[in-house]
């Protein structure tokens, strides 16, 4: 087989691995010495269809990837449709003798890749997959009884005990191009960008999709924010988070690269921040571990007793939450940041999610779906897992009766009001004493700040103390039944 395929091209199949460094499939293609055909297939038949913000990111990430591959000597071919059919077409047109790709772990995608490998092997075509998106293989990490982990801390210990992360793979210096021609499709025809209306202006100002953007973001974080990361990541008014999540969601950077970069930091002052970042990476690993074993994570409660929970249908409440018009400033600031930038601070995500599922008692799946459509870092494992964590329905979740008070959360984590003033500008002149509870402000303070409750800024759509009592009563009733 080797002698017959030594000169045949290698198809390197790209999906959610939009990078050239630490790309096992691409490196194997380059090392083979054979011509390389980089191929991206937009296949929306396997896995969960992307949301709008993720599609925007994908467009620009593909632009960056295409430019990088062209510079290496092998242009990226773009196709959309059924992956098996497209790979068969490209293989026949090029005479390719091998197909390489990086593994995916979403249930529908993993199964589709297994079928593709079996079909290629049956036809005598070399097919090989590589790691990259995760530090661990979810099928291989098991509890002592042979099951999967449902609690984070034992999972983290198991990973730490058996994990020796490999070194990142260097990007190829050059790719041998295939001399033929493949019919492709222009990226603009994929329809990934918004048109009328074009709501992506804030995204363009905030983000630089692509591998180079990921590398620059990591270096900026390590230079300016790592030392205070363990504490600063909880305060939305600060630039204290990594903002690597969309780059990780599109695997423009791998966890191997992040850990390797952390390992090169020697100063003791970095230890707390570096340790916290490692734990966050393992939390992401845990979410994929759960998704692998519970493929319907975004539609089914992990804890079955919540099948009996009386979620409310409240279209007006859901609409106010989505638009950032609940009357609770920290919640509204988060929802407006999400709409404007395609991202929301991690602490505020928890506050906004708690408000939806516990104050409004609206099904967590309504919130998860909205985040899936509007987040540039929408991730098939992280998004549903974290929503179920807040809702109390998931594995190792926060108990349902832990209900965030949006006023106290705002006062604690946005004490100077920088975050609220940035995203709820109609309140920016209100004194800090009243910023997170404007309905309690004296009329003179409201007048001086130009705030008319119910007109320039909404009154609260509910009273938190009453909503909390209602939710706890519903939870107790579910437990009794």
C-alpha positions in Angstrom: 0.0 0.0 0.0 2.8 2.4 0.9 4.5 2.1 -2.4 1.3 2.7 -4.3 0.2 5.7 -2.3 3.7 7.3 -1.8 3.0 10.0 -4.4 -0.7 10.3 -4.0 -2.0 13.5 -2.4 -3.2 13.6 1.2 -6.5 15.3 2.0 -6.4 17.2 5.3 -9.9 17.7 6.4 -10.6 20.9 8.4 -13.8 21.4 10.5 -13.6 23.0 13.9 -9.7 23.1 14.0 -9.0 26.4 12.3 -5.2 26.6 12.8 -1.9 25.4 11.3 0.2 25.1 14.5 -0.4 22.1 16.8 -2.5 20.5 14.1 -1.7 16.8 14.0 -3.5 16.1 10.8 -1.8 18.9 8.9 1.6 18.0 10.4 1.2 14.4 9.3 0.2 15.5 5.8 3.3 17.7 5.6 5.6 15.0 7.1 4.4 12.5 4.5 6.2 14.4 1.8 3.1 14.0 -0.4 1.0 16.8 -1.9 -1.4 18.2 0.6 -5.0 19.2 -0.2 -6.4 21.3 2.7 -10.2 20.9 2.6 -12.8 22.6 4.7 -16.4 21.2 4.6 -19.3 23.2 6.1 -21.4 20.2 7.0 -24.5 21.1 9.0 -25.9 17.5 8.9 -23.8 16.3 11.8 -23.7 17.9 15.2 -25.6 21.0 16.3 -26.1 23.8 13.7 -24.0 26.9 14.6 -25.6 30.0 16.0 -25.4 33.3 14.2 -22.5 34.8 16.2 -20.5 31.6 15.8 -21.1 31.7 12.0 -19.8 35.2 11.9 -16.6 34.1 13.7 -16.3 31.1 11.4 -16.3 33.3 8.3 -13.4 35.4 9.5 -11.5 32.5 10.9 -11.7 30.7 7.6 -10.4 33.9 5.9 -7.4 33.8 8.2 -6.8 30.1 7.8 -7.0 30.4 4.0 -4.4 33.1 4.0 -2.1 31.1 6.2 -2.4 27.9 4.1 -1.9 29.9 0.9 1.3 31.3 2.3 2.5 27.8 3.2 1.9 26.7 -0.4 -1.4 24.8 -0.4 -4.6 26.8 -0.8 -7.7 25.9 1.3 -10.5 24.3 -0.7 -14.0 25.3 0.5 -17.1 23.1 0.1 -20.4 22.7 1.9 -22.7 19.7 2.1 -22.3 16.1 3.2 -18.8 15.4 4.3 -18.7 11.8 3.0 -19.9 12.8 -0.4 -17.5 15.7 -0.7 -14.5 13.7 0.5 -15.4 11.0 -2.1 -15.6 13.7 -4.9 -12.3 15.3 -3.9 -10.6 11.9 -3.6 -11.7 10.9 -7.0 -10.8 14.2 -8.6 -7.3 14.2 -7.1 -6.5 10.6 -6.8 -5.8 11.1 -3.1 -4.6 8.1 -1.2 -5.1 9.3 2.4 -7.5 11.4 4.4 -6.3 12.9 7.7 -8.4 14.9 10.2 -8.5 16.0 13.9 -11.0 14.3 16.2 -14.3 15.8 17.2 -16.1 14.9 20.3 -19.7 16.1 19.8 -21.7 12.8 19.6 -23.1 13.3 16.1 -19.8 14.4 14.7 -17.8 11.6 16.4 -20.1 9.0 15.0 -20.0 10.6 11.5 -16.2 10.5 11.6 -16.2 6.9 12.7 -18.4 6.0 9.7 -16.1 8.0 7.3 -13.0 6.2 8.6 -14.7 2.7 8.2 -15.8 3.6 4.7 -12.4 4.8 3.6 -10.7 1.8 5.1 -13.1 -0.5 3.3 -12.0 1.2 0.0 -8.3 0.7 0.8 -7.8 4.4 1.6 -5.6 5.4 4.5 -7.6 7.3 7.1 -6.2 8.6 10.4 -7.4 11.0 13.1 -5.4 13.0 15.6 -6.0 14.8 18.9 -5.9 18.5 19.5 -9.1 19.9 20.9 -8.9 18.1 24.2 -6.2 17.0 26.6 -8.0 13.7 27.2 -10.0 11.1 25.3 -13.4 11.1 26.9 -13.9 7.3 26.2 -10.7 6.4 28.1 -11.0 8.3 31.4 -13.2 6.2 33.7 -14.0 5.9 37.3 -12.9 3.0 39.4 -16.2 1.2 38.6 -15.7 1.7 34.9 -18.3 4.5 34.5 -17.8 8.2 33.7 -17.2 11.1 36.1 -20.2 13.1 37.3 -18.3 15.3 39.8 -15.6 17.8 38.8 -13.1 17.3 41.6 -12.6 13.6 41.2 -12.4 14.1 37.4 -9.7 16.8 37.9 -7.7 14.5 40.2 -8.0 11.6 37.7 -6.8 13.8 34.9 -3.9 15.2 37.0 -2.9 11.7 38.0 -2.8 10.3 34.5 -2.2 13.2 32.3 1.1 14.1 30.8 0.2 16.7 28.2 2.3 16.4 25.0 4.3 19.2 23.6 2.6 21.3 20.9 3.4 20.5 17.3 5.1 23.2 15.3 3.4 24.6 12.2 4.7 23.2 8.9 7.3 25.4 7.3 5.9 24.6 3.9 3.3 22.4 2.3 3.7 20.5 -1.0 0.8 21.6 -3.2 -1.2 19.4 -5.4 -0.9 20.5 -9.0 -4.5 19.9 -10.1 -7.6 22.0 -9.7 -10.6 21.5 -7.5 -13.9 23.2 -7.9 -14.7 25.0 -4.7 -17.1 27.6 -3.4 -16.3 31.2 -2.5 -16.5 31.9 1.2 -19.0 34.7 0.7 -21.5 32.2 -0.7 -21.6 30.3 2.6 -23.9 32.9 4.0 -22.2 33.1 7.3 -22.3 36.9 7.7 -25.3 39.0 8.7 -26.7 41.2 6.0 -29.9 43.1 6.8 -29.5 44.2 9.5 -25.8 43.9 10.0 -25.6 43.5 13.7 -21.9 42.6 13.9 -20.4 46.0 14.3 -19.6 45.5 17.9 -18.1 42.1 17.2 -15.8 43.6 14.6 -14.6 46.2 17.1 -14.0 43.6 19.9 -12.5 40.5 18.2 -9.8 39.3 15.9 -10.8 35.8 14.8 -8.1 33.4 13.6 -5.0 31.7 14.8 -2.9 34.9 15.0 -5.6 36.6 17.0 -5.6 33.7 19.4 -1.9 33.8 19.9 -1.9 37.6 20.4 -4.8 37.3 22.9 -2.9 34.7 24.9 0.3 36.8 25.0 -1.6 39.9 26.0 -3.3 38.0 28.9 -0.1 36.5 30.1 1.6 39.9 30.0 -1.1 42.0 31.6 -3.7 40.0 33.4 -2.3 36.6 34.6 -1.0 37.8 37.9 -4.4 39.0 39.1 -6.4 36.4 37.2 -7.5 34.3 40.2 -9.2 37.4 41.8 -9.7 39.7 38.8 -11.7 37.3 36.7 -14.8 37.8 38.9 -15.0 41.6 38.3 -16.6 42.5 35.0 -15.5 46.1 35.1 -11.9 44.9 34.8 -10.1 43.3 31.9 -9.4 40.3 34.1 -10.4 37.3 32.0 -8.5 35.5 29.3 -11.0 36.1 26.5 -9.7 33.0 24.9 -13.0 31.2 24.9 -14.0 31.9 21.2 -10.6 30.9 20.0 -10.9 27.7 22.0 -14.4 27.1 20.7 -13.1 27.2 17.1 -9.9 25.5 18.2 -7.7 28.2 16.8 -5.5 27.5 19.8 -5.3 24.2 21.7 -5.1 23.5 25.4 -1.7 21.9 24.8 -0.4 25.3 23.5 -1.8 27.1 26.5 -0.4 24.7 29.1 3.0 24.7 27.3 3.1 28.5 27.4 2.2 28.5 31.1 4.9 26.0 31.9 7.5 28.5 30.6 6.5 31.1 33.2 8.9 30.7 36.1 8.1 33.6 38.4 6.4 32.6 41.6 4.0 35.5 41.4 2.3 33.8 38.4 1.4 30.6 40.4 -2.1 31.5 41.6 -3.2 32.8 38.2 -1.6 29.9 36.3 -3.2 27.4 38.6 -6.6 29.0 38.2 -6.3 29.0 34.4 -5.3 25.3 34.4 -8.4 24.5 36.5 -10.6 26.4 34.0 -9.1 24.3 31.2 -9.9 21.1 33.1 -13.4 22.4 33.7 -13.8 22.6 29.9 -12.4 19.1 29.7 -15.1 18.0 32.2 -17.8 19.5 30.0 -16.7 17.5 27.0 -16.4 14.4 29.2 -20.1 14.9 30.2 -21.2 15.6 26.6 -19.5 12.5 25.3 -21.4 10.3 27.8 -24.7 12.4 27.7 -25.1 13.4 24.0 -28.4 15.2 24.6 -26.8 17.6 27.2 -28.4 20.7 25.6 -31.9 19.2 25.5 -32.2 16.9 28.5 -31.9 17.5 32.2 -28.9 15.5 33.6 -30.8 15.1 36.8 -34.1 13.4 35.9 -36.0 14.6 38.9 -36.2 18.0 37.1 -38.5 16.5 34.6 -41.1 17.3 37.2 -40.1 20.9 37.7 -42.8 23.4 36.8 -41.0 25.8 34.5 -43.1 28.8 33.6 -43.9 30.1 30.1 -43.4 33.8 30.3 -42.8 35.3 26.9 -42.7 38.9 28.2 -40.2 38.0 30.8 -38.0 36.1 28.4 -38.1 39.1 25.9 -37.2 41.5 28.7 -34.3 39.3 29.7 -33.0 39.0 26.1 -33.1 42.7 25.5 -31.5 43.7 28.8 -34.7 45.4 30.1 -35.3 43.5 33.4 -34.8 46.5 35.6 -31.9 44.8 37.4 -28.8 46.7 36.1 -26.2 43.9 36.4 -28.4 41.5 34.5 -29.3 44.1 31.9 -25.6 45.1 31.5 -24.7 41.5 30.8 -27.4 40.9 28.3 -26.5 44.1 26.4 -22.8 43.2 26.4 -23.8 39.9 24.9 -25.8 41.5 22.1 -23.3 44.1 21.4 -20.1 42.1 21.5 -21.1 38.4 21.2 -19.6 37.7 24.6 -20.5 38.1 28.3 -18.3 38.2 31.3 -18.2 34.8 33.1 -19.5 36.1 36.5 -22.3 37.9 34.8 -23.2 34.8 32.8 -24.0 33.1 36.1 -26.0 36.1 37.4 -28.0 36.4 34.2 -28.6 32.7 34.0 -29.7 32.5 37.6 -32.1 35.4 37.1 -33.8 33.6 34.1 -34.1 30.1 35.6 -34.7 31.0 39.3 -36.2 34.5 39.4 -38.3 34.1 36.3 -38.5 30.3 36.5 -38.0 30.0 32.8 -36.6 26.7 31.4 -32.8 26.8 31.2 -33.1 25.5 27.6 -34.6 28.9 26.5 -31.5 30.6 27.9 -29.1 28.1 26.6 -30.6 28.5 23.1 -30.3 32.3 23.2 -26.6 32.1 24.3 -26.0 29.5 21.6 -27.2 31.9 19.0 -25.5 35.1 20.3 -22.2 34.0 21.8 -19.1 33.9 19.6 -17.7 31.3 22.0 -20.8 29.1 21.8 -19.5 25.6 22.6 -21.5 22.4 22.3 -20.2 21.2 25.7 -19.5 24.3 27.7 -22.7 26.1 26.9 -25.3 23.4 28.0 -23.1 22.1 30.8 -22.8 25.6 32.4 -26.5 26.3 32.0 -27.4 23.0 33.7 -24.8 23.9 36.4 -26.6 27.2 37.2 -30.1 25.6 36.9 -29.2 22.8 39.3 -30.2 20.2 36.8 -26.7 19.1 35.8 -23.8 17.0 37.0 -22.0 18.5 40.0 -24.4 21.5 39.7 -24.9 24.3 42.0 -28.0 23.3 44.1 -31.2 24.8 42.8 -31.8 26.6 46.1 -28.6 28.6 45.6 -30.2 31.7 44.0 -28.1 34.8 43.2 -29.4 38.1 44.4 -28.8 40.4 41.4 -28.5 43.5 43.6 -25.9 42.0 46.0 -24.0 40.4 43.1 -23.8 43.7 41.4 -22.7 45.6 44.5 -20.1 42.9 45.3 -18.6 42.4 41.8 -19.2 45.8 40.2 -18.7 47.9 43.3 -17.7 51.1 41.3 -20.3 50.5 38.7 -17.9 50.6 35.8 -19.5 47.6 34.1 -23.1 48.8 34.5 -22.3 52.3 33.4 -20.6 51.0 30.2 -23.5 48.9 29.1 -26.5 50.6 30.7 -25.5 54.3 29.9 -28.9 55.6 30.9 -27.8 55.0 34.5 -24.3 56.3 34.2 -24.9 59.5 36.1 -26.7 57.8 39.0 -24.6 57.8 42.3 -23.0 54.4 43.1 -25.1 54.0 46.2 -28.2 53.6 44.0 -26.7 52.2 40.8 -27.6 48.5 41.4 -31.0 49.4 43.0 -32.3 52.5 41.2 -35.9 51.9 42.3 -34.8 52.8 45.8 -33.1 56.0 44.8 -34.7 59.3 46.0 -36.5 61.2 43.3 -34.0 64.1 43.6 -31.1 61.6 42.8 -33.0 60.2 39.8 -33.9 63.6 38.5 -30.3 64.9 38.8 -29.1 61.7 36.9 -31.8 62.2 34.2 -33.4 58.8 35.1 -37.2 58.4 34.9 -38.0 54.8 36.0 -40.5 53.2 33.7 -39.5 55.5 30.9 -35.7 55.9 30.4 -35.0 52.7 32.4 -37.5 50.0 33.3 -38.8 49.3 36.8 -37.9 45.8 37.9 -40.1 43.2 36.2 -40.4 41.3 39.4 -39.4 41.5 43.1 -36.4 39.3 43.7 -37.4 38.3 47.2 -40.9 37.2 46.0 -39.5 35.4 43.0 -37.0 33.6 45.2 -39.7 32.4 47.5 -41.8 31.2 44.5 -38.8 29.2 43.1 -38.0 27.6 46.4 -41.6 26.5 46.9 -41.6 25.0 43.4 -38.4 23.2 44.2 -39.7 21.8 47.5 -42.9 20.6 45.7 -40.8 18.8 43.1 -38.7 17.1 45.8 -41.9 16.0 47.6 -43.4 14.6 44.4 
